[in-house]
Amino acid sequence: MSKAPILWITGIPASGKTTLARRIVRHYRNLGTPADIIDGDDIRKVISASLGFSKEDRLENNRRIAWIARLLARNGVVAVVASVSPYLAGRKEARTEAGGDGIQFVEIYTRCSQSVAQSRDTRGIYEQKNVTGLGAPYEAPINPEIVIDTERLEPDEALKLVLERLAR
């Protein structure tokens, strides 16, 4: 069984990560390629429910997500991560661990201004204290493989751009 890639989508809350992840997974499944989403919100509810939002807890949550992504990718499932994963160090660790397993790691940054993200917020995320990007830091990727400007691109255009870049 050949290994599949990890597509790690990062960005501030409500920047379009999950929307893009769903389209990517649908695309792969339509091709008959196994793919699944590892959504940061879902992981927080189940696997990381005991964690808080300190820097250490956020990094531990990231490690758990990365482990699940590697498990899927090692077994031929395209792992599409949709997680804020706010720290450069956490994403770097995920990339290093994937590489150690011989898994391609592609970082996708859903770039979006705080004001636009807040206007999209249907879940009340930005009403909470210590939300990433406001009360807690978000370290934007320095050199991601793909940058998606979710203020400019519609979701289907974003998917097309991701697929074009992955094909290279």
N, C-alpha and C positions, 0 to 999 in steps of 0.2 A: 504494500500500500504506500503510495507516495504522500508526502507531506503537503499540506496546503498552507497558504500564507495567513498571517495575522494582519488584518486591516484595522489599525487603532485610530479611531476618530476621537479627537479631543477638541475642546472649546468650552467657553463659558456656558453656564446654564441657559437653555432656550436658544442656543445658537444654531440648532438644526442637526445635531448629531444623530439622534434617534430616527428622525425623518430620513436622513441620508442612509443610515444603516439598514433600515427596512427596505429601501429601494435596491440597495446593493444585494442584500440577501435574496430578494425576489428575483433579481436578474440571474444570479447563480443558480437558484433552484429551477428557474425556467429552462436553463441549459442542462439540467440534470446533474448539476454539481452540488454536493452537499455543502450547505452553508448555514450558519446560525448566528444570532445576535447575542452578545453578552452585554446587557444594558446595565450601566452603573446603578441606576435607580433600583432595578430588580435585585441586584447583588446586595445592595444596602438593606433591602427588606428581609432577605433570607440568610445569606451566607455571612454577611457582615453586620447583622442587626445589633450585635453587641458592641460594635465600635462607635466611638464618638466622632468628633470632627477636628480633633487636634491634628497637628502636622503628622505625628507618629501614626495616628489612626488612619489618616487619609493615605499615607504611604503603605500601611498594612493592607488596606482595602485594595489598593492598586496591585500589590503583590498577589492577592487572592484572584483578582481578575486576570492577571497575567498568567497565573498557573492554569486556570480554566481554559484560557485561550490557547496555551501551548498544548494542553491535553487534546483539545479539539483538532488543532492543526496537525499534531503528530499522527492523528487518526484520519487524516484526509478531509477534514471538514474546514472550509474557509471560515475562520473565526473573525467576525466583525464586531469589534469592541466599540461601544458608544458610551464613553465615560469622560467626565470632566477631567479626571486625573490631573490635578492642578500643578503638580511639581515636575520640573524637568528631570530631577533625579529619579523619580518613580518611573517615568516613561523611558528613561535611559536604561534603567534596570530591566524593564520589560523587554526592551530591544536586545539587550545583551543576553538575557536568558533565552530568548527565542533563537538568536544566532548560535548560541551554544548547542541548541538542539537541531541546528541546520534548517531553521524555519525562516522564511522571508518575513520581515517586519516592515510594514508600510505605515508611516504616520501621516494621518490626514487631519489637517487643521481647519475647522469650521470657523473662519474669522467672521466676527460680528461685533458691532459696537454694543456697549452696555445698554444704551438707550433703546436700541432696536430689540435686543434680547428681552429687556424688561417689558416692552410693548407686546411681545409674543407670549409672555408668561401667563399661561392659563391655569397653572397649578399653585400659584402664590409663593413660588420659590423666593422671589425677590422681597417678599414681606418678612422673611425669616432673618434672624440675627445671624451673623457670621456666614452669610452666603458667599460662595466662591466668586471672586471678582469685585466684591464690595467690602465685606467685613473680613474676608479671608483671601489670601493671595491666589492669583492664577498666573502661572509662568507660561507665557505663550511659547510655542515651539520656536527654536532658533533656525532649524534647517529641515522642516518637514518635507517629505517626498511630494506631498500634494497640499495645496492651499485652496480652499473653497470659500469664496466671498459670498456668504449666504444672504447678505443684503442685496447683492446684485444678481445672483443666479437663482432661478426657480429650481425646485428640487429635481425635476427631470433633467435640467441643464447641468446641475451639479453631478448627477449620476453619469451623464455622458462624459463630462470632463474627467471624472475618476476613472471610468473604464478606458478612456483614451490614454491616460497617463499610465495605467496599469499595463496596457498593451505594449508599451515601449520597452 
